Structure formats: C-alpha cells, structure tokens
Amino acid sequence: MLTRAEFLKAAREFLWGMFGYEHAQQALEIRASMESLFLLVIFGDMIGLPLMPPYYGLRLLPHVIGVVPGWKRRLLRERGLGDDHEHHLHGV
C-alpha cells in the first residue's frame, strides 16, 4: 500500500509529465539553438564564416572553451531539413 507521501510524489510526477515535460524539453531545445546561434556569431571564423572581429571571440573563448568542440560537431553534422523536429507530436 502506498503511503500518503509516496502517493503525492507519484501524483506530482504524473502531473509534471502530463503538463510540464514538453515545456521543459522545448526550453532545452530553445536554449541549445540560442547557444548555437551565439557561438556561430562569435566564433564563426572557426568554420569559415567570419561575422565579428576576432577580438570579441578571443575575449569570450576562456568562458566557452568546453562547449566549442561539441558545437562544431553539431554544426557540421549532415542532416536533413526536418531532422530538428522529428520527435514532436504537435497537433495529435
């Protein structure tokens, strides 16, 4: 038999899964796309797209040095037109 605390925890997790999970996933996707756009503007010269003077990129480089290799892999990965939203079931 479930105790009151276990039942409340299960109900809270169920309701979060129903109402909050999609919003949390969408927020993570938006954050990732904004981060990619920021890195593209600042460090675009790393992939051959100079948009800003390298001075600003060099000033910010120590703060984002751990993110740059993954960003370059994500950005240069070959993908199709609809690959970004393949798992969404909007309108279902």
C-alpha positions as CSV (number, residue, x, y, z in Angstrom):
1,M,0.0,0.0,0.0
2,L,1.2,3.5,-0.8
3,T,1.8,6.0,1.9
4,R,0.5,9.5,1.6
5,A,3.9,10.9,0.7
6,E,4.6,8.3,-1.9
7,F,1.1,8.9,-3.4
8,L,1.7,12.6,-3.5
9,K,5.1,12.2,-5.1
10,A,3.7,9.8,-7.8
11,A,0.8,12.3,-8.5
12,R,3.2,15.2,-8.7
13,E,5.5,13.3,-11.1
14,F,2.5,12.2,-13.2
15,L,1.1,15.7,-13.5
16,W,4.5,17.1,-14.3
17,G,4.9,14.5,-17.1
18,M,1.5,15.5,-18.4
19,F,1.8,19.3,-18.3
20,G,5.5,20.2,-17.8
21,Y,7.6,17.7,-19.6
22,E,7.0,19.1,-23.1
23,H,7.7,22.6,-22.0
24,A,10.9,21.6,-20.3
25,Q,12.1,19.8,-23.5
26,Q,11.2,22.7,-25.6
27,A,13.0,25.1,-23.3
28,L,16.1,22.9,-23.6
29,E,15.8,22.9,-27.4
30,I,15.5,26.6,-27.5
31,R,18.5,27.0,-25.2
32,A,20.6,24.8,-27.4
33,S,19.6,26.6,-30.6
34,M,20.3,30.0,-29.0
35,E,23.7,28.8,-27.7
36,S,24.5,27.5,-31.2
37,L,23.5,30.8,-32.7
38,F,25.6,32.8,-30.2
39,L,28.6,30.6,-30.8
40,L,28.1,30.9,-34.6
41,V,28.1,34.7,-34.4
42,I,31.1,34.9,-32.0
43,F,33.2,32.0,-33.3
44,G,32.0,31.7,-36.9
45,D,35.5,32.2,-38.2
46,M,36.4,28.8,-36.8
47,I,34.3,27.2,-39.5
48,G,35.0,29.8,-42.2
49,L,32.1,32.3,-41.6
50,P,33.7,35.5,-40.2
51,L,30.9,37.6,-38.8
52,M,32.5,39.6,-36.0
53,P,36.1,40.8,-35.3
54,P,38.1,38.0,-33.6
55,Y,38.9,40.3,-30.7
56,Y,35.5,39.6,-29.0
57,G,35.7,35.9,-29.7
58,L,39.2,35.8,-28.1
59,R,37.8,37.6,-25.0
60,L,35.0,35.1,-24.6
61,L,37.0,32.0,-25.5
62,P,38.1,31.1,-22.0
63,H,34.4,31.0,-20.9
64,V,33.2,28.7,-23.6
65,I,36.2,26.5,-24.3
66,G,34.5,23.4,-23.1
67,V,31.4,23.9,-25.4
68,V,33.3,24.6,-28.7
69,P,34.2,21.0,-29.7
70,G,30.6,19.8,-29.3
71,W,29.2,22.9,-31.0
72,K,31.5,22.3,-34.0
73,R,30.4,18.7,-34.2
74,R,26.7,19.6,-34.0
75,L,27.0,22.4,-36.5
76,L,29.0,20.5,-39.2
77,R,26.9,17.3,-38.9
78,E,25.0,16.5,-42.0
79,R,21.2,16.5,-41.5
80,G,18.0,16.8,-43.5
81,L,15.5,19.6,-43.5
82,G,13.1,18.1,-40.9
83,D,15.5,16.5,-38.5
84,D,15.2,19.1,-35.8
85,H,11.6,18.3,-35.1
86,E,11.2,14.6,-35.9
87,H,10.1,13.5,-32.4
88,H,7.4,16.1,-31.8
89,L,3.7,15.1,-31.9
90,H,2.2,18.6,-32.1
91,G,-1.5,18.6,-33.0
92,V,-2.0,14.9,-32.2
